[in-house]
Amino acid sequence: MTQHSKTPFYLATLLLIAAGLLLAVLRHVQMGVPWLPGEQQPVWLVEARIDFQAWGDPVSVNLNIPDQPPGFYTLTEQAASPGYGYAITEHQGNRRAEWSIREASGPQTLYFKTRLIPDQYASEPLLAPGPVKPAEVFLEEPDATAAQALLEQAKARSSDASSLTRELIALLNSSTPDQNTRLLLGNAAPATTLYQLLNFAGIPARIADGLQLEDARRQQSLQPWLQIYDGDRWLTFNPRTGTQGVPADVLLWRQAVGSLLDVTGGSNSVVRFSMLRQTVPALQIVRAEANERAFGALSLYQLPVEQQGMFRMLLLLPFGALVVCLMRILVGIKTSGTFMPVLIAVAFVQTSLLPGLAAFISVVTLGLLMRGYLSSLNLLLVSRISALIILVLFITAGISIIGYQMGFSTGMTVTFFPMVILAWTIERMSILWEEEGAHEVLIQGAGSLTVAVLAYLVMRAPLAEHISFNFPELHLVVLGIILLLGQYTGYKLTELRRFAPMKRYQ
């Protein structure tokens, strides 16, 4: 008789385990699902406060608001504007919050709040939606001559748009500027001068407004940042240091061309920013972003809440099955039925452990007594099982009523026990009692309860509950381990005691 090679089986099992691990890693990377329960995610609450003096006429206020800022994901946006109409509009890629009112006079205050999540996958570089042309810049003499001389000096030390920008920043921030630099800086701020020089040189450039994030800071203003277009995407530079990229603690509030704040019907307008660093559960953020991330369509968060609760329970079963395999195959504990301990563990999850144990032992004990009486009637198997199901129903109902009258509300939850499973358990134990005796019934009953308690402890572990629902693909790993355990034909731990006498003769 030929023996088939097990190599394909082991390869398929290892591929199954590898696929489960790879999918879990991808879910963690793409959706940000945390590996451990209870992980917290930092969230920045940024508030823009607009103050102005209304003239008693119709008022319209228009504020530029962040649009996909590098390094951040916008979680929520809201406005506090009593008496004002409010809407978010978009014009030529520029998102703006708009407030309006028929008439207002005196001091006015409006608020715009946004919650932002640091997101390493929402970082630079920024792709441009279409072709970008440099802005038209006209410089009068002697500024035009000074700009040309400064550009030639920077071009001699650079090879592309990025290096040219860094050289210009270094020249403008030099501790010993030449007369051309002093002339240009005397007419405009450094960021504005850079904007003019780059566009004058044919390199599209724009000024962005950045907000330095620091916990519990109030009354902050925006700082200018420089962005250039290198032919493919927008690159950001710090005009004070020449550093390329947006630091993790800087929020680019405005990037599109356009004003930060426009007020019609008022004067003396000013906008100030306050910020607060908060922490929220990471899973809360994952659920909020599920629709917009990869793997989001394959997550259980898309299901109705009622079905999510059902799957949260069902997805614990593989862990219980793994415990049963380990205890029966490796340890060698005998149980009444193969996977009946898993069903008992599920009932323990719903009833809690101690009330569940008390209810199980009470129902099985009373059922065995009644099964003994039914056995004396010489009933057929089908009638005997059907009668047991009805008797078990009355027993559980009686235990629930008695427990409720005694003030134990957990007694009501014993009805979650599968009636048919309990009936079959009682039947199997009765037959085992008749064939093997009470000792074997105690061994298998105790073994079933032991395995059920261990399965309950594993299934109720916070890590198991977290992984089973948020990383369902890891059940492929559990399946692979169970398949490998199915190939084990060695000794069980409970059998080792048979070899204990051999040690005496060594």
N, C-alpha and C positions, 0 to 999 in steps of 0.2 A: 504494500500500500504506500503510494507516494505521499510525501509530506510537502505541502505547499509552503513556499517561502513567506515569511511574515514581513519582509522588507517593505513591500508596498503599503502594508497596513501601518507600519511605524512611520513611513514617510508621509502618508496621508494624515495621520494623527498629528505629527509635528507641524505640518502645513496648517492644519486646523487651529492649533494653538498659536502659531505665528500670526495667522490672519486675525485672530481675536485680539492679540496684543497690538498689532499694527493699527487696527481700526480704533482701538481705545486711545492710542497715542495721537492719531489724527484727530479724533474728537476733542481731546484735550487741547491740541494745538490750534485747531480751527475754530472751535466754539468757546475755548477757555474753561471747559468744565474742570473743576478742581479734583485732584486725586483724593483728597481727604475731606470728610464732612466738617462743616463749621468754619471753613476758610473764609476770611474776610477780604473784601476788595476795596481799595481806596477810591473815593469819589470826591470830586471837587465841586462844591456849590459856589458858583460865581454869580454875583448880583451886580447889575448895572443900574445906577441911580441917576435919573435925569432931573435936573432942577432948572426952571426957567420962570420968567415973569410974563404972564399972559396979559394981553391988552384989552380984553373984553370983547374980542372978535372970535370968529371960528378959528380953532386951533388944529393944526396937523403936525404931528411929531413923527419923524422917520429915523430909525436907528439901525445901523448895520449890525448884523448878528453873525456869529460864527457859522461857517459852512464847511463841514468836513475838515476841521483844523488838524494839522499833522500831529500825530501822537495822541489823539483823543477821539473818543466816541461819544456822541451826544446822547444821553439817556433820556432826559426830559427837558422841556422848555415851558415856561409859564410867565405870565405878566400880572402885575398888580397895578390896576389903573381904575379906581372908582370913578364911575360916571363917564368914562371914555370907551369908545368903540376900539376894538383891538383886532388885528389880523397880521399874519405873516405873509409877505409877498416875495416874489422873486422876479428880478428884472435883469436880463443879460448876465445870468449867473451870480447875481448879487442878492443875497437874502437879507431882507429888511423887516424889522418889526414896526408896524404903523399904528399910531394912536390918533384918534380924531374925536372932536366934540364940537357941538354947535356953538357954544359960547363959554368962555372961561376968562377969569380976570384974577389978578393977584398972583402970589407965589404958587407954583405947581410942582408936584413931585410925582414921577412915574418910575416904576420898577420893572426890570426884566431879569428873570432868574433862569439859569440853566445848570443842569447837573451833568458833569463830564467825567468819563471814565478813562484813565490812562490806558492806552491801547497801543502796544508796540507794533501791531500790524497796520495801524492807520497812520503811518509816518511818511516822511519824505521818501523819494521825490514826488512832486505833484505833476501829474500829466496835464497838459494843456488841452482844452476841448477842441481847439482848431488852430489855424495859423495865427501867429502873433507877430505884430509889427512894432518897431520902436516908436515911442511917442515923439511928436515933433517938438524940438527944443530950439529956440532961437536965442542966441547969446550975442549981446552987443559988445563992441570993443570997449575996453581991452580984455573983457572976460573971454571972448572967443579965442583970442591969441593965447591967453593963459591956459585955457582948457586944452587947446591943441598941443601946447608944449607939455602939459602934464600927461596927456594921453600917450604921446610919443615916448615919453620917459617910462611909463608903465608898460607899453607894448614891447619895449626892448627887453623887458625882464619876464615876459609872459608868453604863453603859447596858445591859449584858448580863452574863452569868455570867463571861466572860473578863475584862472590864474590872473587874468587882467583885473578882475574885480578885487581880488586879494591885494594886488599891488597898489591899486588906487586907494584902498582903505588904509594900507600901511603908509602911503604918502600923506594922506589927509590927517592921519593921527600921529604923524612924526613929531617928536619933541623939538626938532629943529626944522620947521617947514621953510621952504624957499619962498621967494616973493610971489610966484604964481599961485602957490597953495594959499598963502595968506590973503591974496586978492580974492580968490574964489570963496574962501571961508568967511571973508568979511561981508559978503553979500547974501549968504544963505547958510543954513545949518548943515552939518556934515552929511546927514542922510539925504537931504535935498540936493546937495552938491553932487553926491554920488549918482543919484537919479538922473541929474542933468548930464553929467559926464558920460554915463553909459549909453543913454539914449542918443546923445550927440555923436557917440562913436558908432551908432548903428546897432547896439545891443539892447533888446527890449528889457526894460527894468521898471520896477514899481516899488512903492513904499508900502509895507505891511505894518500893521499895528499889533504889537505883542504885549501880553500882560504877564508880569512876573508873579508866579504863584507862590504864596507863602501863607501858611495857616494863620487864620484869624487876623489878616491884614485888612485895613479899612481905608477908604478914601484914596485909592490908588489910581494912577493915570496910566495910559498906554504909552509904550515906548516904541520908537520907529525901528523897523527891521527892513532889510533890503532883499528884494527878490529879483533874480535875473532869469531870462529865458535862454537856454543854451541850444535851442533848435529842436529840442524834444520835450523838455519838461522845465518846470520852475524850480530853481534852487534858491535856498534862503541863506543869507549871510548876516552876521552881527556887524553893523556898521561901525561899532566902537572897537572891536577886536579883530575882525576879519575871519572869525571862526565860521565854518560852513555847517549848516544844519540847525535844527531847532532843538534846544535843550529840553530835557524832560520836564523841567519846571517852568516852561514858557508856553503860554497859550496864544496862538496867533488869532486874535479876535477878528481882524479885518485883513483880507488878502486881495479882494477884487478892487479894481479901480473905482473910486467913488468916495463921497464924503462919509465920515463916521456918523454925524448927527445933523439932521436938518429940522428946523423948527419954523413953522409958518404961523403967524398970529402971536408971536412972543419974542422976547429978547433975553439977553444975558443967560443963554443956555449953557449948561455945563454937564458933563457926564463923568461920574466917578465910579470906581469899581471896588467891591469888597468880596472877600473869598473866605471859604471855610472848608477845611479838609475833614471828610467824614469817612466812615467805613460801613459797608453793607455786606450782607452775605453774598458770596460769589455766585451762588446758584440763582439768586434773585436777578442778577445781571444777565446770567446765561439765558434765563427764560425770557427776559426782555429783548435779547438780541437774537433769539432762536430763528426768527423769520428771515434775518438778514445775513446769517452766517452759513458757511458750508456745513453739511450734516444736519442743518436745522430742519429740513424737510423729513429727515429720517429719525428725528428725536421723538420721544414720547410726550414732550411738552406740547405737541400739536393736538393731542387728543383732548376730548372733554375731561373736565376734572373728575367726573364720576368714573370714567374708564381709567384714568391715571391711577386712582385709588385701587381699582381692581388689579391692574398690572403691578402696582407696587407690592401687592401680596403675592401674586402668582410668580413673579420673578425671583422670589426668595426660595422657591421649591428646588431649583438646581443645587443650591448650597446644602439643603437638607438631604437631597439625594446623595451628594458627595460624602456627607457625614455617614450615611447608612453604608455606602460602599466601603469606606475606610474601616468602620467598626465591624462589619461582617467579613470582609475579605482579608484584611490585615490583622485585626485584633481577634476576630472569631467569636464575637458575641452572638448568641442565638436570640432571635426575635420571633414573635408571633406574626407571621406574614413578612413579606419581603420589604415593602415600603409603607406598611401601616404606621411605623414610627414617624414618618414624614407627615402623614395626615394628622397624627396626634400633635406633632410639633406645631403645625399650622393652627390647630385649635388652641394650643397654648398661647400662640401669638395673639389670638383674639381675646382669650379669657384671662391672660396673665398666668404665670407658672403655678403658683401654689393653689389658687382656686381650680385651675385646670386639672392638676394632679388629684386633688380631693374629689372632683366630680368624676374623673375617669375611674378611679379606684372604686368609688361608690357604685357607679353604673355597672361596671364589670362584675363586681361582687354580687350585687342583687341579681344581675342577669344570669350568673352562673347558678345561683340558687333556683331561679325560675326555670332555667334550662334543664336542671335535674328533674324537675317535676314534669316538664314536657317530654323528656326522654322516657319517663315511666308510662306515658300514654301511647308510645309506639307510633308516633305520627310520621308521615312521610317528610323527607328533607325540605321540600318546598313549603309545606304547611308549617313546619317547625321554624324555618327562617322567617317566614311572614309573620308568624305569631311573635317571634322575638323582636322584630322591628316595632310592632305595636307596643309590646311591653317596654322596650327601651324608650319609646316616645313617652309613655306614661311615667316611667322612672325619671327621665330628665325633666319633664314638666313638674313632677312632684318635688324634685330637688330645687328647681327654680322657685317654686312657690314658697317652700319652707325657708330657703335662703332669703327671699325677699321679706318674709314675715319676721325673720330674725335680724333684719337690718343689713344683710349682706347683698348689696346690689350686684356684685359679681356673680351671684348665683343665677342671675337671669341669663348670663352669657353662655351657659352650658349647652344651650340649644344649637350652638354653632358646631357641636360635634356631629360628624357624619353618622346619621342613624344606621345606615346600612353597614358601614364599616364597623361600628360598635357591635351590631348584631352578628356579623360574620366573625368578629374577634371572639365574642362569647361562644359562638358555635365551635370555632376551632379549638378554643381552650377546653371546652367540654369534651370534645372528641379526644383531645390530647390527654385529658384527665382519665378517660376511660381506657385509653390504650397504653399510656406511659406512666400514669400516676400523678399525684399532686406535686411531687418534686419537680418534674419536668415542666409543669404548668407554672410553678413559681420561677423557675430559671428563665423560661421564655418571656413570662410576663415582666419580670424584673429587667431582663435584657431589653425588651421593647421600651419600657419606661426610661431606662438609662440612655438608650440611643435617642429617644424622643427629646429628653431633656437636653442632651448635647446638641442636637439639631436646633432646638429652640434657642439655646444660648448663641449659636453661630448665626442663626437667622435674625435674631434681635440685636446683634452687634451693630453699632452705628455705621461701621465701615462696610459691613455686608449690605445693609439697607441702602447705603449711598451708592456703592458700586453696582448693585444689581439693577437699580433704576436708571442711573445716569450713564453707566457704561454697559448696556445690555450685551454688547458684542463680547464682553469677557466671559459670558456663558459658553462661548466656543472653547475657551480655555478649560472651563470646568468639564465640558463634554469630552475634550481630549484626555484629561486626567482620568475620567471615569472609564474611557475606552482602554487606556493603558492599564488601569487596575484590573480590567476584565481579563487581561493576559497573565495575571499573577497566579502562579500555581505552587508557590512555596508554602512554608509552614506559617501558621497563624501564631500570634503571640500567646494565645491561650493554650496552644499545643506544646509550648516549650517546657511546660512543667513535667511532661512525660520523659524528657531527657535529663531532668535534674538528678535522678539516681546515678547516671553515668559519670557525674563529676566525682562521686565517691571513689571510683575505681581508677581515676586518672592519677 
